[in-house]
Amino acid sequence: MKFLDAAQNRYATKLYDNSKKIDSKKMEELKQILHLSPSSINGQPWQFTFVHDTEMKAKLAEASFFNADRIKDCDTLVVFSSIDNIDLFEKQITEHLVEGAVNYFNTVVKPLGDVFVKNWFQKQVYLSLGIFLGACATMEIDATPMEGIEPDKYDALINPNGNYTALFGVAVGYRNPEDSFQPIKKPKERVEFDKIIRSI
Ligand SMILES: Cc1cc2nc3c(=O)[nH]c(=O)nc-3n(C[C@H](O)[C@H](O)[C@H](O)COP(=O)(O)O)c2cc1C
């Protein structure tokens, strides 16, 4: 599928068909795609937790405000977490990255302080969300990015060691044909093209 067609067809799915499951090969592909996400200095300050288990999905749904039904009815909930332990990140980059990258972190990023560093980690995680939503769209898998979650409750359930913190979840599955938000029923709402896209 052309990427533009995929972008027009995708939407933040509000209603899932709970009887339709994602084929296991496609699920594996989604995992591989997230593993390949790019990040500044290739730091990979993240963890992606695929929650297939119905009981765990139900517990996380209870910590997800108005998103609860999407999480219960989707095939899988993917929780995007950012590393929350700077020492652990430094250990990871020392073990995996070239010296120049480690030096960049130590001399340019780290001196800006813990708040900046954790914010920098989180930006990388959001970048992986873009890759993931694009991948789902081209694979004709429906998805809902959800910041409407309670990170503390998510962490207690899936990140109990405190090294990572949940930022958002993404429900994946297949749309319920009744979903009134799908683009064939509700045209996409965007600020006028010329106000957003400039050519100089
Ligand atoms: C980071 C992020 C967080 C979002 N959080 C939620 C959410 O908690 N619940 C929800 O239903 N939609 C959520 N959305 C969906 C947006 O509202 C939606 O992408 C936007 O309105 C554009 O609509 P479209 O994706 O259907 O084209 C989120 C989107 C993003 C990118």
The ligand as an SDF file (V2000), in Angstrom:
LIG
                    3D

 31 33  0  0  0  0  0  0  0  0999 V2000
    0.6350   10.9180   21.6200 C   0  0  0  0  0  0  0  0  0  0  0  0
   -0.8210   10.7150   21.3500 C   0  0  0  0  0  0  0  0  0  0  0  0
   -1.6980   10.4560   22.3900 C   0  0  0  0  0  0  0  0  0  0  0  0
   -3.0560   10.2080   22.1390 C   0  0  0  0  0  0  0  0  0  0  0  0
   -3.8740    9.8360   23.1720 N   0  0  0  0  0  0  0  0  0  0  0  0
   -5.1470    9.3970   22.8850 C   0  0  0  0  0  0  0  0  0  0  0  0
   -5.9520    8.7750   23.8870 C   0  0  0  0  0  0  0  0  0  0  0  0
   -5.5810    8.6520   25.0580 O   0  0  0  0  0  0  0  0  0  0  0  0
   -7.1750    8.2940   23.5080 N   0  0  0  0  0  0  0  0  0  0  0  0
   -7.6330    8.3950   22.2110 C   0  0  0  0  0  0  0  0  0  0  0  0
   -8.7490    7.9230   21.9330 O   0  0  0  0  0  0  0  0  0  0  0  0
   -6.8850    8.9970   21.2460 N   0  0  0  0  0  0  0  0  0  0  0  0
   -5.6520    9.4810   21.5470 C   0  0  0  0  0  0  0  0  0  0  0  0
   -4.8700   10.0210   20.5560 N   0  0  0  0  0  0  0  0  0  0  0  0
   -5.4090   10.1310   19.1850 C   0  0  0  0  0  0  0  0  0  0  0  0
   -5.4980   11.5660   18.6700 C   0  0  0  0  0  0  0  0  0  0  0  0
   -6.5550   12.2390   19.2890 O   0  0  0  0  0  0  0  0  0  0  0  0
   -5.6530   11.5000   17.1550 C   0  0  0  0  0  0  0  0  0  0  0  0
   -4.4720   10.9460   16.6110 O   0  0  0  0  0  0  0  0  0  0  0  0
   -5.9010   12.8570   16.5190 C   0  0  0  0  0  0  0  0  0  0  0  0
   -7.1590   13.3580   16.9280 O   0  0  0  0  0  0  0  0  0  0  0  0
   -5.8970   12.7640   14.9790 C   0  0  0  0  0  0  0  0  0  0  0  0
   -6.8630   11.8300   14.5490 O   0  0  0  0  0  0  0  0  0  0  0  0
   -6.4900   10.5470   13.6860 P   0  0  0  0  0  0  0  0  0  0  0  0
   -5.3270    9.8830   14.3470 O   0  0  0  0  0  0  0  0  0  0  0  0
   -7.7320    9.6830   13.7770 O   0  0  0  0  0  0  0  0  0  0  0  0
   -6.1870   10.9810   12.2980 O   0  0  0  0  0  0  0  0  0  0  0  0
   -3.5390   10.2980   20.8050 C   0  0  0  0  0  0  0  0  0  0  0  0
   -2.6410   10.5870   19.7590 C   0  0  0  0  0  0  0  0  0  0  0  0
   -1.3130   10.7700   20.0160 C   0  0  0  0  0  0  0  0  0  0  0  0
   -0.3630   10.9980   18.8540 C   0  0  0  0  0  0  0  0  0  0  0  0
  1  2  1  0
  2  3  1  0
  2 30  2  0
  3  4  2  0
  4  5  1  0
  4 28  1  0
  5  6  2  0
  6  7  1  0
  6 13  1  0
  7  8  2  0
  7  9  1  0
  9 10  1  0
 10 11  2  0
 10 12  1  0
 12 13  2  0
 13 14  1  0
 14 15  1  0
 14 28  1  0
 15 16  1  0
 16 17  1  0
 16 18  1  0
 18 19  1  0
 18 20  1  0
 20 21  1  0
 20 22  1  0
 22 23  1  0
 23 24  1  0
 24 25  2  0
 24 26  1  0
 24 27  1  0
 28 29  2  0
 29 30  1  0
 30 31  1  0
M  END
$$$$
